[in-house]
Amino acid sequence: MGSGFVSNKVEECIRRNIAWKDLSSDVRKALNNDEAEYRKQIVDYSLLNQLRFRGNIVYSVTKNEKKYYERLVEVNIRALHIFPYHLADVITKGLRVTPFNYYTDMIAFLLTHDKNYDALPNFTAADCLRVLGIGRNEYLSISSDLKSSSPRSFFKKNPYHFLPKFPRTVTMHPWWIVEIGHILEKDVEHLSLEEINTIDQLIDCGPQTAGTLNLDTVQKLYRKGLIYLDVPISSDDRINIPPLRNFVMNRVAGDYFENLLYNVFVTTDEQCTISELSQILQVHMDTVKQATSLFCRLGFAKIKNAFAEFKLDESWLQQQADGGEDAAAYNYHALLLSEVPLEVKPSPDGSTPTVPFFPPSDPSSPASPVPLTPTDSGAPFAKEKTTPESTGSGFRAAKRVGFLFDSTLTAFLMMGNLSPGLKTHAITLFEVGKLCDEGMADLLEELEKVSMLDAESEGEVSRYFNHAVLLRSTIVALKSSLKIELDLLRLESIEGLDVQTRNRLLERKYKYLISAAPLSGSLSSQFTIPFFGQFYQSSADSHIWSKLFYYHMGGYGSPSLFLKKGTVLKSLPRMFLGYGKLLITIVNTDSYVLNSEKFYTLNEHLKNECLLIQGYGINEPAKVHYEPFPFDINDEDNRWGQHAAWNGLSQVVNMEKTFGYVTFINTGVPDLGCDNYNPSVVLKRTGDKKQKNTAKKEEPETPNTPPATAANSAEEDDSTVDRSSTTEEGNGVVEELNDKLEQLQTAESDSDTEISRKNSLLNAAEEWTILDINFGIPLFDVDCNTKICQYILQRLCIDENISMLKEVNQQMEKKYLKFISQCLFFEDENMELIKAGKYVPKLRINLAYENGKVQSWDGK
């Protein structure tokens, strides 16, 4: 049992407030039956996850509430966590810790310990920018000024001298709630009459809706730290995520709340209420409200527009005329130099006065806003008021289509100097992980500004422009052809959800998914809804396995060598003699072309991981051609659709019910195909048969050690595996495999025999051969993309075909997994099939694809 698994179980027990006496035996054992250790973990977890003191198990562990919150602030500043807004009724009202001095202390901590700005997690950095006006450039400037002090100086400069003295003017919305902070008598001495009246109103009448108060007065009181703002969220609220502005891309901390924020990003949309969002994520309602409240505060989400019944103060009208956006520019230098006049005089060091005592009020739950009496005059404005008809448990909107892309696309949109506004959309696609149909018009408008003619040169730059232009044409084609609402989904964000949550989300919102191709991200398991895309789940080397699968089943493909970790190449494998160029595919990296005489450099990679070597040209890299499928069966002149590889490949890969493209290459060496086609893989051991039989007879008396062959002796080749290690490793792999897939055995063995008879004499020499097959819509090749979007989408994206697609993918995956199973064992070993949904075990036998079939490599 891994330490991460144990830690997660303990944390779950803490979140559920399970006392020591009620812990299960396995959790107690994981804690070494030490109650003190459990108590320590309760305190540590509660502090780092900003849990409220009352109502959680930490209340039974430590009794001093004030010290708990003081320590919570200190721990979270050093952990660089976002300000605990959900505890503001205790932190701000009780300890006088505002977001401003919280982040001021955090920046001072970073400067004092000489840490980079990138140390700040994304959401913390964004809120710090919002409150202090300190972003990356400002931080670098402060750090430089701090280090510029003379090294002979005895005293170090105080970082607080370089930080703003007051918070910047932040965006507020009329539906937010204004709460009274911690006010001392000397604070009131410097207030204007309007500010005093507002303070009195908050004290006498309780929290007030911000829109009923004077905006300027509220801003002044906020900047003086005398009030704080609550962003109320109800279970019936719905939010939308506009393009992210002022988002800081630093790093991901990986804590529980941050993970929840990203899950909310990719899961929510305008049709989803907070209650439904809680059901999809299987997270407590209050925690989801906390996350969405933070998004609204940061400006990353907006409550879906509607009206409530209260009179809007005239001071808010100008902000509403500006669209509710923040009118104040980020003026860090004005804040630093205190050019914005304020009546409150700060302490000499720029800090706020310390709190003299901890209030005795009960902070067990956040203060509830005092309901306001509706008025019958004025311009109403506030949060949406949801009608009873719209609060059903199911989604009200019709299901959509999801277009699946990966981080490669967002990287291209960000790296290329394509359009000033496009980078904002790229950041949104990457961080939010989704763009809903409602925001598609803005993205298309930015993409329309990009032209392939603007590419300054060939190579990488042109790739960025091609992807942007083809993304736009693909979105337009999908929306016009399918006549349905379309969402863009980032694969990595969807995969960041646990499988059950991912499936609940997709099943409730999407009719089917269409993939961009190729996808570099991992697919942990097949989707439970129809998917025009990769039919197999991802593993570290799944792309390599799929290539060998296509080659063996079709009988055509470039000579390929799949080597396991630890193999040592003493000489260039003879199958590559005559090839001056090799295509190298290393697990988890991009493929690259290598001169064959430098084959020995691959030994360094083989120390750490398996790799695939393929023949890729004589003197120059192979010519490449992309051809979309399904092929036009009526076009007899289509040479690609008449390729001999389809004789066998069409029996296992359904290229009629789904779409994608085939990558053909011309290496300069004709591909003769397979002279004895057999869809089953039979791996035979290399070496002397008589010696092997002798070794088998000696098995009861001596270890199972086969004799070494000349090519694979222990002295000559590190890839050699003795009989005992092979058996042990085989048994280890068998443990990862499940019972045989019964439905495949009899029926498929009969069909395999028939295919073998049918295709054994149909293969012929081909000038072009197959390099790869990808499923989905390519965003890099104009001709291939255009043919799929214009001729194929309407033909295949119909109800009749979609209803069959899930089963089609499952059948292809079963045949693919059967192929891999056959490649993991020699013919005299006990072979079982891999279960769909399980990760593929690591390669244990060096494999060679040559002469139209996959076989074990003899080391030569």
Disulfide bonds with the S-S distance in Angstrom:
none
